[in-house]
Structure formats: structure tokens, C-alpha cells
Amino acid sequence: MSESVVIVTGASSGIGKATALRLARNFSCVVLAARSGEQLEQVAAQVRALGAQALVVEGDLGDPQAAETVVARTLSQFGRIDALVNVAGAVPGLDLFEMTDAQWDSGLALKFHGARRLTLRAWEALKSSKGAVVFISGTAAEAPKAASAAVGTINAAIEALAKAFADRGIADGVQVNSVSPGAVMTGRRMGMIEKLASARHLDLDAAKAAVLASSGIARFGEPEEIADLIAFAVSPAARWMTGTVLRMDGGEIKSI
């Protein structure tokens, strides 16, 4: 494994954690960025056990200064950036008529602007390495619903943003794609199911079945499955693929 560096945001849990561990097999250095320092240190220990170096950068990427910190520390420690995976971002799953301006701003600040600023700040290093960027959106971008308006709206904006970066990347030698997961079983997903179970007076199994039925899928995805797709997106095998949305959703979105 040659010297190579990947930054993974939202790396403390869920898809971000699974991605960091998966990419430790392909990159010699993994930079872990998220708000939870204790959880990041645990992931860092697992990354090192897989044979890669790990750098923990704790901070809120919704803060405009956070991107500068992540990139500066990465370049100071490793001197290069070969890939950036923007996973961080939890958008409020609230009804269109209930969300306040502050809640809209909060959703945009981390998942959209946090990823945008970090990609901008890392761009020169990515140009030098002819690197790759992945944004994480979600299937709600293609099937937005009033009950979770911000999720669909912000995911759609992220896919458009990724395509805009990809357009610039053609000239600059930086590959940019987005990955759109469906219903993946993470801690956050389980929290949503528990909330549904309480609201409808269901047990957990019945609540899970209701979610699967409403999505038209046979099972929930696993974070590791999305991590494998991301690993492909930043691999040499995918170098001619850019400006693309890679969807993995168990068949939830049925379109050409």
C-alpha cells in the first residue's frame, strides 16, 4: 500500500465509521473528523489495528472555521490529501409546515455547507494528488416528502453541488461523485424506528416491518455495504466515473 491519505467526516459512527474502517484497507492514512472525540479515538484504534495510520480531528464541521482546521492538520501530519469522503450531517426529519428557519439553517450548516467548505479547502491538495471526492446524499433527493422536507431538499442540493464540483474537477483532475443510500440500519435509523414504534404503539419488529413496507424493500441496508460502494468510488477502478450519483437502496427507487 503506497502512501495515501483519505479524510472521512462523520467518522465516529454509522456509515462514516464503516467507511473509515473500510478505507483503512486501501489508504495508508485515515483522517477521522467528527464532533465526538471519544468515539473517534475508538475508531482510530480500530483503523490502526487494520494497519493504517489514524489522525483524529474533533470539531463541528458546521463551524465555518472547521474545514481549515481539518485540512491544515491533515497536511501538517501527512503532507497530502488523496481522497475526501463527506459523510457528516444529520438533517431534521420534520414536516415541511413545522420546520423553523433555525432548523433549516442547522440542517444546511453541517451537511451542505460543511461539506462544501471542506471540499473547497481541500481542493488544491486534491488537484496535486489527482484525488477523489465523495458526497453522501440519500434517496429522499429523488422522492421528497412533506413529512421530511429538509432531508429531500438538502440531499438534492448536495447532488447538484457534487455535479458542480465534478464539472470543475474535469479540468483540475479531481474526480467527484455522490453516493445515495436508502434505508441503512444505523443508530440514527434505529432511533427513528423507536420513535415510530412509540407513536403507533408497535413493538420494534412491527415498526421495522412498517418502514420496510413503506419503502418497498426486503431489508435494511448495512453501513458496511455503503462503505464498500464508497471504496469503489475512490478506487482506481472508478477513475473515469465523475459527476455521477451512485444509488444503493435495496430497490426503493425504481427508475431508469
N, C-alpha and C positions, 0 to 999 in steps of 0.2 A: 504494500500500500504506500504510494508516494505521498509526500507532504501535501495535505489538502485540508481546507478549513470550511466548515459549514456553521452558520448561525441558525438556530431554531428558537423561535419565540413561542410563548405558551408552553414551555418545555417541562413544567412541573407536574402535569397530569394529562390524562386523556390522549387525544391524537398527538399533541405536542410531545409528550413523554415518549409515546410509542415511536414517533418519528426520530427523536434524538437517539434512542437505543438502536433503531434500525440503521440509521446513518453512521453509527459508530463502526459498522462493518465495512463502510465504503470510504469514510473520511478519517484521516489521522487525528484531526482535532475537531471537537464539537463544542460550540459556544451555546450555553443554555441561558435563555433570557426569560424571566417571568417575575411576578410580584412576590412569589412565595420563596424566600431564601432557603428555609429549612427543607422544603420539598425538593428544591433544586439541588441541594447538596446530596440528597439521597439519590437522585437521578444521576448526578455527576459520578458518584461512587459506582453505579452500575455501568456507566459509559466506560470508566477506567477499567473495570473488570473485563470489558469486551476488548480491551487493548488500545483504545483511543485516549488521547488527552482530552481533558474537560476544563472549560472555563465557565464559572458561574457569574452572571451579571444580574443582580437583583434590581428591579425597578419597574415602575409603571410606564409602559410604552404610550399611554395616553398623555403623559407629560411631554411637552414639546422638546425638552432637553434630553430625553431618554435615548433617542436614536443616536445622538452624538456620543453619549457615554458608551453604548454598546459597540459602536464601530471603533471608537478610539481605543477601548480596552482590547478589542479583538486584534487590531493592527499592532498595538503595543506588544501584545503577548505572542502573536503568531506571524505578523507581517503580511498577511494576505487574507482575502475572502474569496472562496470558490463557489459558494452557494449560500443562498438565503431562503429560509422557509418561514413565511409569515403565518403562524397559526393563531397567535394570541387574539382574543376578542370574544366576549360573551355579550350578545345583544339582547336587550329585554324582550321577552316574548309576550308583549302586551297588545291589547286590542287597539286598532287604529284610532278609535274615539276616546281612548283612555290615556294614551301616552302624552306626557307633558313635553315641552320644549327641552327641559333639562334632561329627560330620559332619552330623547332623540340625540341630543348632543353627547351624552355619555356613551351611547352605542357607537356613534361615529368616531369619537375621540380615540378609542383604543383599536377597534378592528379595522377601521378605514384609515384614519389619519395616522395612527401608529405605524401601520404597515407602509403607508405612502412615504412618511418621513424616513423610516429606516431604509427603504429601498433607495430613496434619493441619496441618503448619506453614504450608503454602501456602493453606490453606482460606479464611482471611479475605480475602486478596488476590484469590482466585478468586471469592469472593462479590461483591466490589466490581466486578469486571470481567464478572460473569456468564459465567465461563470454563468450560473443559472439562478433564477428566482422562481419561487412558487408562492402564490397567494392561495388562501383557503376561503372558499365561498360556501355554497350549500345549495341544495335543490330548491329551497324556497325562492331562490332567484328566478326560477322558471315557473314556479307555481305559487305566487304570493297570495296570502290570505289576509283578510281583515283582522283575524284574531291574533296574528303575529306579523303585523305590517312592517315593522322595522327590520326584522330578520330578512324578509324577502327583498326589501328595498336596499339595505346595506350590502347584502350578498350580490345583488345585481350591479351595484355601483363598484364593488370590488372586481367583478369580472370585467367590467368596462375599463377600470383602472389598469388591470393586468394587460389587457389588449393594447392600451396606450403605451405602457412601458415596453411591451413587446415590439411595437412599431419603432420606437427609438432604438431598441436593442438590436434590430436588424443591422443598422449602421454601426452600432457600437460593439457588436459581437457578444451581446448578453441575451441569453435565452430566457423568456418569461412565459409562464403558463399559470393557470389556476386549476385547483382541484376542488370538485364539488361533491362532498359526501352527502349521503342520505342519512337515515336514522341510525347513527352509530351509538352503541351502548357505552357511554362514558358516565362519570359521576354526575355530570350535569343532566344527562338524559334520564338517569335514574331518579334524580330529584324532580324532574318534570312528571315522570310516571307516578311517583309517590304523591305529588300534588293532585294529579288526575284521580288517583285511587281514592284519596280523601274526599275530593269534591263529589265523586259519583258513588261513594260508599261501596267501593270494589276492593277485592284483595289485589295484591301486586300482580299475580299471574293474569287475572282478568283484565287489569289495566293495561298490561303489556299486550295482551291479545287484542284489546280495543285499538291500541296505537298501530299495531301491525295491520289490522284490518282496514283502518282508515287510510293507511299508506299504501295498501295493496301489495305488501311484500310478505315473504315467508318467514323472515327472521331479521333481527337487528344485525348491523354490521359490527365488526370489531375494530378498535383503533389500529391494531397491527395490520389489518387489510388496507386501510388508508395509508399507513406508513409505507407499505410495500409499493403502492402506486406513486407516492411522492418520491421514493427512492428511484423508481424508474424515471420519473420526470427530470431528475437532476443527474442522471447517468449518461455516459457517452452514447448509449443506445438511442437516446431521445434527442440528440443534438439538433436534428433537422425539424424538430417539433417546437413551434413557438406561436404564441397568440392563441392557444387552444384551451378550451375548458374540458378537463378530464372528469367525467362524472362516474361515481361508483355509488349506487343506491339500491341495489337488490331488485331493480326493475320498477322503482316507484315512478319515475318519469318515463313515460313511453312516448318517444318522439323520434323523428328522423334527424 
